[in-house]
Amino acid sequence: MQVKSRYRDFSTFIKEKFNGRVQKVSIDAGFTCPNKDGTKGKGGCTYCNNNTFNPDYCKPIKPISVQINEGIEFFSKKYKTQKYLAYFQAFTNTYAPLKDLKPMYEEALSHKDVVGLVIATRPDSIKDDVLDYLQYLAKIGNFIKLEFGLESTKNKTLEAINRCQTHEEAVDAFSRAKGRGLHLGAHLILGLPGENKEDMLEHARKVSQLPVNTLKIHHLQIVKHTMMAYQFKNTPEMFTFMALDEYIDLVVDFIELLHPDIILERFFSESPARMLIHPKYGLKNFEVKHLVNKRLEERDAWQGRLYKQVTVA
C-alpha cells in the first residue's frame, strides 16, 4: 500500500503533469543584476556567488542551444528517456528589454526535447510587458515557471544582505503575475544574519499569503569570494548556525505552518566542497529529504497542520 506523502512534493507534481521524468537543464544567458550593475546597488547580495550552482557546461559565451545540448548529454548518461525544462538560472533572468528576452526564451523552447522554461529572477525586475509575453507562451501550451528570489520576508534582513529589494516589491510582483497561467515559484534562505527561529517561521506564514505554487527553502551557506565570507571571518558573531538535527526540526515546523497547496521543491542545498566554507553537513538533497520525511512521521506532522488562513481586508 502506498503511503500518502506528508507534504506536496515537486518531483511528484512534475511526473504527474508530464506523465514521466522531466529534468531541469541550466542556462547562463549572460544576465547581471540591478544590485550589481549600480542600478539599485553595487556588489550584489552578500551571500551570492553564482559559481556555486552553475554547472560546468553553463557559460554565457556559449549559445543557449549549445548549453542545452551539453546539459542533455550530461543528464542522458543516467536517464535515457526524459524531457527537459530550460532553466534560466544565473543572476536575474528577466533583467533586459523584452526585445532581448524573446529570442533567448524562444531559442530554448525551439529545442525538440524542451517542454518549458524555468526563469529565475528578482521581484523588482519583472515588467508587465514581460509578464504579458510569458502569459502568451503559457497560453500556447508551454510550461512557464517564474521563480522569484525572496530570500527573506523581513525588510531589515533584506537591507542587511544588500538585497536592494523589499518584501512589498515581492508582494507586488506576485500580484501582477498571478492569474496568467504561470507556475509561480519562490525561494527563501533560512538562517540569514539577525533572524531567529520565529522570524524564519514567520516566512512560512507570509509566503502562504502569496499566490505561490512552488517553494524552495535551504539553509544559509557561507561560500568563498563573497562579502559574507569576509563578514564570517571578521565578525563571526553576526551568524548563528544550526546543527543538522536542529535544522530538520525547523523544516518540519516550517512545513506545518505552510499553506497546504504550496508545492515544496527542496529543503536543502550544499555548495561544491571547493567553494563551501560553512556549515559542512556533508549530505545530498535526497538524504536530507529522507531525514525530513522521517521526522514528519516521528512527530505525526504534515504540511498545513498549523496553517491559519489570513483574511486580508
Number of C-alpha atoms within 10 A of each C-alpha: 3 4 5 7 13 18 21 19 15 18 16 15 14 14 12 11 12 13 10 12 16 21 19 19 26 26 29 23 23 15 15 16 24 21 17 17 12 11 10 14 16 14 16 23 21 18 20 21 19 12 16 16 15 15 14 11 18 25 17 14 10 15 16 23 17 15 24 26 15 17 22 22 13 13 16 14 8 8 14 10 9 15 20 22 23 27 21 28 22 25 22 24 26 25 20 17 11 15 9 11 16 14 11 15 20 12 12 25 20 12 16 9 17 22 19 25 25 24 23 22 23 24 24 21 18 21 17 12 11 19 20 13 14 23 18 16 20 19 14 8 11 18 22 23 22 27 25 25 20 25 22 26 22 18 15 13 17 20 13 14 20 19 26 19 20 19 19 13 15 20 18 13 20 20 12 13 21 15 11 15 18 21 19 22 25 27 19 23 19 26 21 24 17 13 16 12 12 10 16 22 19 17 21 21 20 18 22 23 16 18 19 20 19 22 22 20 19 18 20 23 23 25 25 19 14 17 20 23 21 15 15 17 10 10 11 12 11 12 16 13 16 14 9 16 11 10 20 22 16 19 21 21 22 23 27 22 22 29 23 19 15 23 22 23 19 19 22 22 17 21 17 12 12 9 15 16 15 17 16 13 10 9 12 11 13 12 12 19 15 11 16 21 18 13 17 23 13 9 10 10 18 21 24 20 16 17 17 13 10 10 6 5 3
